[in-house]
Amino acid sequence: MGLSRVTVMSFSLNEIEATAKKAARGGGYGWGLAEEAGKAVRWLCAHGFDGCKALADLLETIDGADLTDKRPIINNGVWRSPSSELCPLTTGAALSDRAFSLTTEGVIIHSILQPLLLLPFVQAAARQLQGSVTITWPNVSAVCNGAGISWNAKSAAQLYCTADSVKVFFGGESGNVLPAATRAEPNEADLKRLIDFARRTYAPATEESRLLGAGAGTSDND
């Protein structure tokens, strides 16, 4: 008897990016940040991370929340939320915008949801600075050098969590950088969660659209 084959879903990075973008929009983000979310998930999937899980977990956590309360307030290198937790997308965008202010002492970011979603923005900062940028949170560290990423984590679970404290600083020694993948293999349940959020962006069917879709509608032309 032969071994049973395990079916693995494989999607183009374009498909993953488009789904993540619509999911973020359905989760309450404006189109600008939704586009950033799509690019972030694409980058994570291309570099071997479960970007779909990270975004799905984030969207479920913030569902219905006031996102203005999850933007960073910056004071002397310390970033905090005006409420209880920071959004990694708004924080990441701010980090990328302030890349040239990063020093070897770095910044401390408190109470951030899904810090894994910061990695693409750290990579963007590294490209701007033309050097390495390091990000760490408990039991996790990663070095982005503008071309790729090297990282260490004691367990996968620590990649997908809320981090009490994250440090980002200029510098760091890169390890072996693996080439980026050209396709993504997301977990089916995580992808479904994103699709459910994406469905919120679809306009509800109206009587007019139903009639148009039915061809002749209710008229009888025979």
PAPASE-821823 format. One line per 4 residues: number of its first residue (from 1); their letters; for each residue x, y, z of N, C-alpha, C. Coordinates in steps of 0.05 Angstrom, whole numbers, plus 5000, padded with zeros to 4 digits. Example, Ala and Ser with C-alpha at 12.3 -4.5 7.8 and 13.67 -1.06 7.14 Angstrom:
<nodes>
1	as	5264:4886:5156:5246:4910:5156:5264:4934:5156  5257:4955:5142:5273:4979:5143:5258:5001:5157
</nodes>
This chain:
<nodes>
1	mgls	5017:4976:5000:5000:5000:5000:5018:5025:5000  5012:5044:4983:5028:5068:4981:5021:5087:5003  5039:5106:5008:5034:5127:5028:5013:5146:5018  4995:5155:5036:4975:5174:5029:4988:5201:5024
5	rvtv	4978:5216:5005:4990:5242:4999:4975:5264:5014  4991:5282:5025:4980:5305:5039:4978:5329:5020  4954:5340:5017:4949:5362:4999:4957:5388:5012  4975:5403:5000:4984:5429:5010:4974:5451:4991
9	msfs	4960:5470:5003:4950:5492:4987:4973:5510:4979  4975:5517:4954:4996:5535:4945:4983:5558:4929  4991:5583:4937:4979:5606:4924:5002:5625:4915  4996:5640:4894:5016:5660:4886:5017:5682:4907
13	lnei	5039:5695:4909:5042:5717:4928:5022:5740:4922  5016:5744:4896:4997:5764:4888:4969:5758:4900  4961:5732:4899:4936:5724:4911:4935:5729:4941  4956:5722:4954:4957:5726:4983:4956:5756:4990
17	eata	4971:5772:4975:4971:5801:4980:4943:5813:4976  4930:5805:4955:4903:5816:4949:4883:5808:4971  4884:5783:4980:4866:5774:5000:4871:5788:5027  4896:5791:5034:4903:5804:5059:4895:5833:5059
21	kkaa	4899:5846:5036:4891:5875:5033:4861:5878:5038  4844:5861:5025:4815:5863:5028:4807:5855:5057  4821:5836:5069:4815:5828:5096:4820:5851:5115  4842:5865:5112:4848:5887:5130:4828:5909:5126
25	rggg	4819:5914:5102:4799:5934:5097:4773:5925:5111  4766:5900:5108:4742:5890:5121:4744:5890:5151  4769:5890:5161:4773:5891:5190:4773:5919:5202  4769:5939:5185:4766:5967:5195:4788:5986:5187
29	ygwg	4809:5977:5173:4830:5995:5165:4822:6010:5140  4833:6035:5137:4830:6049:5113:4846:6036:5091  4841:6043:5066:4854:6029:5043:4884:6032:5044  4894:6055:5054:4923:6059:5055:4937:6038:5073
33	laee	4927:6035:5097:4939:6015:5115:4932:5987:5107  4909:5983:5094:4901:5957:5084:4922:5948:5062  4930:5967:5046:4950:5961:5026:4977:5953:5039  4984:5967:5060:5008:5961:5075:5006:5933:5087
37	agka	4982:5926:5097:4978:5899:5108:4982:5878:5087  4971:5883:5063:4974:5863:5042:5004:5859:5035  5019:5880:5033:5047:5878:5027:5062:5864:5049  5055:5870:5074:5068:5858:5097:5064:5828:5098
41	vrwl	5039:5819:5093:5033:5791:5093:5047:5777:5070  5048:5789:5048:5062:5778:5025:5091:5774:5032  5104:5794:5043:5132:5793:5050:5137:5770:5071  5120:5769:5091:5124:5748:5111:5122:5720:5099
45	cahg	5102:5716:5082:5098:5690:5070:5122:5683:5052  5133:5703:5038:5155:5698:5020:5180:5691:5036  5181:5699:5062:5205:5693:5078:5201:5672:5099  5180:5655:5094:5177:5631:5111:5160:5635:5136
49	fdgc	5148:5658:5140:5131:5662:5163:5102:5658:5156  5086:5653:5176:5057:5650:5171:5043:5677:5173  5046:5692:5152:5035:5719:5152:5005:5719:5153  4992:5699:5141:4962:5698:5142:4953:5695:5171
53	kala	4966:5678:5186:4958:5674:5214:4962:5700:5230  4984:5713:5226:4990:5737:5241:4969:5759:5236  4961:5762:5211:4941:5783:5205:4913:5774:5214  4907:5748:5211:4880:5739:5220:4877:5742:5250
57	dlle	4898:5735:5265:4898:5738:5294:4894:5767:5301  4909:5785:5287:4907:5814:5293:4878:5824:5288  4867:5817:5265:4841:5827:5258:4819:5817:5277  4822:5792:5287:4802:5782:5306:4805:5797:5333
61	tidg	4830:5804:5340:4834:5817:5366:4823:5846:5366  4827:5860:5343:4819:5888:5342:4791:5892:5331  4777:5871:5324:4751:5873:5311:4732:5891:5327  4723:5913:5315:4705:5931:5329:4718:5952:5346
65	adlt	4745:5951:5349:4759:5970:5366:4763:5997:5352  4768:6018:5368:4775:6044:5357:4805:6043:5351  4812:6043:5325:4840:6040:5317:4856:6065:5324  4844:6087:5328:4859:6111:5336:4872:6108:5363
69	dkrp	4860:6090:5380:4871:6085:5406:4895:6066:5406  4901:6056:5382:4923:6036:5380:4946:6047:5363  4947:6074:5360:4970:6087:5346:4991:6094:5367  5016:6094:5359:5037:6099:5379:5039:6129:5387
73	iinn	5043:6133:5413:5052:6159:5423:5081:6156:5430  5098:6174:5418:5127:6171:5420:5138:6192:5439  5154:6183:5458:5166:6202:5477:5194:6192:5485  5214:6206:5476:5242:6200:5483:5250:6171:5477
77	gvwr	5243:6162:5453:5250:6135:5445:5233:6113:5456  5212:6120:5470:5193:6100:5480:5166:6103:5466  5156:6082:5455:5131:6082:5440:5109:6068:5457  5087:6081:5461:5065:6069:5477:5039:6075:5463
81	spss	5019:6059:5471:4992:6063:5461:4977:6081:5480  4958:6098:5469:4941:6114:5487:4921:6096:5502  4917:6072:5492:4900:6053:5506:4917:6031:5518  4911:6006:5511:4926:5984:5524:4946:5970:5505
85	elcp	4941:5971:5479:4958:5956:5460:4962:5972:5435  4985:5967:5422:4992:5980:5397:4985:5962:5373  4977:5975:5352:4973:5961:5326:4999:5959:5312  5007:5936:5302:5033:5933:5288:5034:5946:5261
89	lttg	5011:5950:5249:5010:5963:5222:5015:5993:5224  5000:6006:5242:5004:6035:5246:5032:6040:5258  5040:6023:5276:5067:6026:5288:5089:6021:5267  5085:6000:5251:5105:5995:5230:5108:6017:5210
93	aals	5085:6029:5202:5086:6051:5183:5100:6075:5195  5096:6080:5221:5110:6102:5234:5140:6096:5237  5146:6071:5242:5174:6063:5244:5189:6067:5217  5176:6059:5196:5188:6062:5169:5192:6092:5163
97	draf	5172:6108:5170:5173:6137:5165:5196:6150:5181  5203:6139:5204:5223:6150:5222:5249:6134:5221  5253:6120:5199:5277:6103:5197:5303:6118:5202  5305:6142:5192:5331:6156:5194:5336:6167:5222
101	sltt	5316:6164:5240:5321:6172:5268:5330:6148:5285  5331:6124:5273:5339:6101:5288:5369:6102:5295  5376:6096:5319:5404:6096:5328:5412:6068:5338  5436:6065:5347:5445:6040:5358:5432:6035:5385
105	egvi	5422:6056:5398:5408:6053:5424:5379:6044:5418  5368:6052:5396:5342:6043:5388:5319:6054:5402  5295:6042:5396:5270:6050:5408:5258:6026:5422  5242:6032:5443:5227:6011:5457:5198:6015:5451
109	ihsi	5185:5993:5443:5157:5993:5436:5142:5975:5456  5123:5987:5470:5109:5972:5491:5082:5961:5482  5076:5937:5491:5050:5924:5488:5040:5925:5459  5053:5910:5442:5045:5911:5414:5034:5884:5405
113	lqpl	5012:5884:5391:4999:5860:5381:5015:5850:5357  5017:5823:5355:5029:5810:5332:5054:5825:5322  5075:5826:5338:5100:5840:5330:5112:5829:5305  5105:5804:5297:5116:5793:5272:5109:5811:5248
117	lllp	5086:5825:5250:5078:5842:5228:5096:5867:5226  5113:5871:5245:5132:5894:5243:5156:5887:5225  5161:5862:5221:5186:5854:5206:5188:5867:5179  5167:5867:5162:5170:5880:5136:5177:5909:5138
121	fvqa	5167:5923:5158:5173:5951:5162:5201:5955:5171  5211:5937:5187:5239:5938:5196:5257:5933:5171  5249:5915:5154:5264:5911:5129:5265:5936:5112  5242:5950:5111:5241:5975:5095:5259:5996:5108
125	aarq	5260:5997:5134:5279:6016:5147:5308:6009:5141  5314:5983:5141:5341:5974:5135:5349:5983:5106  5331:5981:5088:5337:5989:5060:5342:6019:5059  5326:6034:5074:5331:6063:5074:5358:6070:5086
129	lqgs	5365:6056:5107:5390:6062:5121:5414:6049:5108  5409:6031:5089:5431:6016:5076:5449:6002:5096  5436:5990:5115:5450:5975:5136:5431:5956:5150  5440:5944:5171:5424:5924:5186:5407:5938:5208
133	vtit	5383:5928:5212:5366:5937:5233:5357:5912:5248  5359:5912:5275:5352:5889:5291:5326:5895:5307  5310:5874:5309:5285:5876:5325:5285:5852:5344  5279:5857:5369:5278:5835:5389:5253:5838:5406
137	wpnv	5242:5815:5414:5222:5814:5436:5227:5788:5451  5215:5783:5473:5222:5760:5490:5225:5734:5474  5250:5723:5475:5257:5697:5462:5257:5698:5432  5256:5722:5420:5256:5725:5391:5275:5747:5383
141	savc	5291:5743:5362:5307:5764:5351:5309:5760:5321  5311:5783:5307:5313:5782:5278:5330:5805:5268  5347:5800:5248:5363:5821:5236:5356:5824:5207  5348:5848:5198:5342:5853:5171:5365:5870:5159
145	ngag	5373:5863:5135:5396:5878:5123:5388:5891:5097  5362:5893:5091:5353:5905:5067:5349:5886:5044  5364:5864:5045:5362:5843:5024:5347:5818:5034  5349:5813:5060:5336:5789:5071:5336:5791:5102
149	iswn	5330:5769:5114:5327:5769:5143:5338:5743:5154  5351:5745:5178:5359:5722:5193:5346:5725:5221  5337:5702:5232:5322:5704:5257:5326:5679:5274  5319:5683:5300:5319:5661:5319:5295:5664:5338
153	aksa	5282:5641:5344:5260:5641:5363:5260:5614:5377  5255:5614:5403:5255:5589:5418:5232:5571:5410  5209:5583:5402:5187:5567:5393:5170:5584:5374  5156:5571:5356:5140:5585:5336:5117:5601:5350
157	aqly	5108:5591:5372:5086:5605:5386:5094:5633:5395  5120:5637:5400:5129:5664:5409:5130:5684:5386  5127:5674:5361:5126:5692:5338:5098:5705:5336  5078:5691:5345:5050:5700:5341:5037:5706:5368
161	ctad	5042:5729:5379:5034:5735:5406:5033:5766:5409  5025:5774:5433:5028:5802:5441:5054:5804:5456  5070:5824:5449:5096:5828:5462:5095:5851:5481  5103:5846:5506:5103:5868:5526:5123:5889:5519
165	svkv	5145:5881:5507:5166:5901:5500:5181:5891:5475  5184:5909:5456:5199:5904:5431:5220:5926:5429  5244:5917:5421:5266:5937:5417:5274:5936:5387  5277:5959:5375:5286:5961:5347:5310:5980:5347
169	ffgg	5332:5972:5336:5356:5989:5335:5372:5985:5310  5387:6005:5303:5405:6004:5280:5430:5988:5286  5436:5969:5268:5459:5952:5272:5451:5923:5277  5470:5906:5280:5465:5877:5285:5479:5861:5264
173	esgn	5486:5837:5271:5501:5819:5253:5482:5799:5241  5480:5799:5214:5463:5781:5200:5474:5753:5199  5456:5733:5202:5464:5705:5199:5459:5697:5170  5454:5672:5166:5448:5662:5139:5421:5672:5130
177	vlpa	5420:5684:5107:5395:5694:5096:5386:5676:5074  5362:5665:5077:5351:5647:5057:5338:5662:5034  5338:5652:5010:5324:5665:4988:5294:5666:4992  5282:5686:4982:5253:5689:4985:5238:5668:4967
181	atra	5216:5659:4977:5199:5640:4962:5182:5655:4941  5172:5641:4922:5156:5654:4901:5126:5647:4904  5120:5628:4922:5092:5621:4928:5088:5618:4958  5063:5619:4966:5056:5617:4995:5040:5592:5000
185	epne	5043:5580:5023:5028:5556:5031:5015:5561:5058  4994:5578:5058:4981:5585:5084:4965:5562:5095  4961:5563:5121:4943:5544:5134:4914:5550:5125  4899:5529:5118:4873:5532:5107:4854:5548:5125
189	adlk	4855:5542:5151:4837:5556:5170:4844:5585:5172  4870:5592:5171:4878:5620:5173:4869:5635:5148  4872:5623:5125:4864:5635:5100:4834:5640:5100  4819:5621:5110:4790:5624:5111:4782:5648:5129
193	rlid	4797:5651:5151:4791:5674:5169:4795:5700:5154  4816:5702:5138:4821:5726:5122:4799:5730:5101  4791:5709:5089:4770:5711:5068:4744:5720:5081  4738:5711:5105:4714:5720:5119:4715:5750:5125
197	farr	4738:5761:5132:4740:5790:5136:4738:5804:5109  4750:5793:5088:4749:5805:5062:4721:5807:5051  4704:5788:5058:4676:5788:5049:4661:5813:5059  4670:5825:5080:4657:5849:5090:4659:5873:5071
201	tyap	4678:5871:5052:4682:5893:5033:4663:5891:5010  4649:5868:5007:4632:5864:4984:4605:5878:4989  4596:5891:4968:4570:5905:4971:4548:5884:4972  4528:5889:4990:4506:5870:4992:4489:5870:4966
205	atee	4478:5848:4960:4462:5846:4935:4437:5863:4938  4430:5878:4918:4405:5894:4917:4386:5880:4898  4361:5889:4900:4341:5878:4882:4349:5882:4852  4360:5906:4847:4368:5913:4820:4391:5894:4810
209	srll	4411:5889:4828:4433:5872:4820:4424:5843:4816  4405:5835:4833:4395:5808:4830:4380:5804:4803  4365:5825:4796:4350:5823:4771:4370:5823:4747  4390:5841:4749:4410:5842:4727:4424:5815:4725
213	gaga	4430:5803:4747:4444:5777:4747:4427:5755:4736  4400:5758:4738:4382:5737:4729:4376:5739:4699  4387:5759:4686:4382:5762:4657:4356:5776:4652  4334:5762:4647:4309:5775:4639:4294:5786:4663
217	gtsd	4303:5780:4688:4290:5789:4711:4262:5778:4714  4243:5795:4722:4215:5786:4726:4198:5790:4701  4209:5802:4681:4192:5807:4657:4191:5781:4640  4170:5779:4625:4166:5756:4607:4165:5766:4579
221	nd	4187:5761:4563:4188:5772:4536:4181:5751:4515  4171:5728:4524:4164:5708:4504:4138:5714:4490
</nodes>
